[in-house]
Amino acid sequence: MSIRDLRSLAAAPCLTSAPFVVSPQDLAAHVESSFLGDVIGSCEECLTTGSIIGGEIGGKTGGWSQIAPPPLLVGRAIAALTSAEPWVGAEIKVQVAGRPKSHMPALVGEPLVAWARVRARSQWRPDLCFVTMGVSVRRPHGGEVLGFELALELRPAAVDAA
C-alpha cells in the first residue's frame, strides 16, 4: 500500500473480508483465557490447559455452548478485515474497537463475512492515516450478527512521491 492508496480511502467505500468461521478451538481458547484471567493466583499449580477445555464427545467439544461470544467474533472480524486485499502492504494498528451490538447469535463453525464502511479518514502526516469504520459481521446470505466501530492507524509499507 502506498501513500496514494491511503489518500484514495475517502468516506463511504465499503470493504468486505473473505469468509471466516469461529472454530471450536477458538471458542475453547477464549473460554480458557477468560477463565485463567479470572483465577490467576489462586491454585495455579492445579490448572493445566487441558483441565478446562472438556473432552471430545461424538466429534464435538463437550461442555461449551455452540454460540460464539461477541468478543471472539470482534477479534475474528478484525483479523479478517485487516488481512483483506486493500490493506496488503500496510502496517495496521488497531486504535479502538467499540462495544459490539449483538443482533442475533452466531454459531461456532458458521461461515461469516465482515463488512466495513469507512466513516472518516484523516491524514495528519504524509506517512500516517487514521481510518474509522463501521463494521458489520453478517451471514453470507444476509442477516447481521453484530456491529461495532473500529478505528485503525495505517502506515504504508512504501513511501511514494504522491
N, C-alpha and C positions, 0 to 999 in steps of 0.2 A: 504494500500500500504506500502510495506517495502522498506528498502534500496536496497535490492536485486532486487526488482521490478524496482526501479528507474535506477539501473545500466543496466537493460535489455533494456532500451529505447535507442537503437542505432539509428544512422541516417538511414532513409528510411522506418521505419514502418509506416503503414497507420492506421489512426483511423477514424471510422465512427460513427456519432451520430445517435440517434433514430430520426425518422421523427418528424419535428416540423412545426408549422404554425405561421404566424403573424396574430393575431386576430384583428377584428375591434376595440376592446377595447385597444389593444396595440397601434394601429395607433392613436386613439383618445388621449391616454395618451401622446404619443410622440409629437403630434401637440400641445397639451395643454401646455406641459412643455416647448417646444420651444417658443411658443407664450408668456407665462408668463415670461420666461427668458429674452425676449426682452423688455417687458414693465414694469418690476418691478420698482416700484417707481412712476409710472405715473397713477394715478387714481386707485390704488389698491382696494379701497373700492367698486368700481363699478364692479369688476370682481369676479365671482364665478366659481367654477369648472364646473357647468352645462351651463354657459353662452356661451362657445365657442365650446362645443362638437357637437352641432347640434342635431336635433331630429331624431327619427326613422321614416323612410319613407318606407313603404312596407317591413319591416323587415331588411332594410339596414340602416347603419348610413348615414345620409344625409350630404352633403356639403364637404366631403373629397374625394380625389382621391382613387381609389382602388389599386393603385400601392404602394407597401411598400418601404419607403425610405431606402437607403443604411445603414445609421447609425443604424436604427432599425433592419435590417437584421443582421448586425455585432453583435449587442448585443444578439439577439436570438441565433445566431450560437455559440457564446462563451458560453452562458448558456447551450446549448445542448451538446457541446463538453466536457465541464468541469463536466458535470453530467454523462458522459459515463462510462461504466464499468471499463476500465483501471485506471481511476482516483479515484475510490471509495476508501475512506480511506486516501486520501492525502489532505493536506491543499494547496489550489491553490490561487495564487495571480497573477492577470494579470499585467504584467510589461508594455507592449506596444501592442497596436493593430494598425497596419499600415493603411494607407489610402486605402479604398476599391476601387477596379477597377470593375466597373459595366460592364457586358457583355450584359445582357438583363434584362428587368424589371420583378419583381416578384409580383404577385397579393396577396392581402390580402386574407387569407384563403387557399392559395395554399400550399400543402404539400412540404416541402423542407428537404434536408439532408445536414449536414455539414460533409465534408470530409477533413481530415488533414494529411499531410505528414511531419514527423519530419525531419527537415533540419539540426539541430545542437543540441547537448546536451553537457552540461558541468556540472561538479560536483566539485566545489571548496572545499567544506567541506563535511564530511560524511552525514550530515543531511540536505543538501540543493542541489537542482538540478535546473538548468535553461534549458528550452526547447524552441527552436524556431521552429515554424511550418508554413508551407504554407497552408492556409485554403481556401477551395473552397466550396461555397454554390451552391448546384445543385438541379435540379428537380429529383425525384426518377427514372424517365425513361430517364435521360440524359439531357444535356443542362446546362452549367454553368451559374449561375445567377450573381455571383460576387466572387472575390477572394481578399484575404488580408493576410498580415503577422501577426503572433501572437507570442508574447514572454511571457512565463509563468515561475513563480517561484514555485517550488514544494517542499513541506516538507512532509515527510512521517508521518503517524499517529503513527507508532510504529518503534522504532529503534531496528534492529536485529544485531546479530554478524555475519556480512557477510564477 
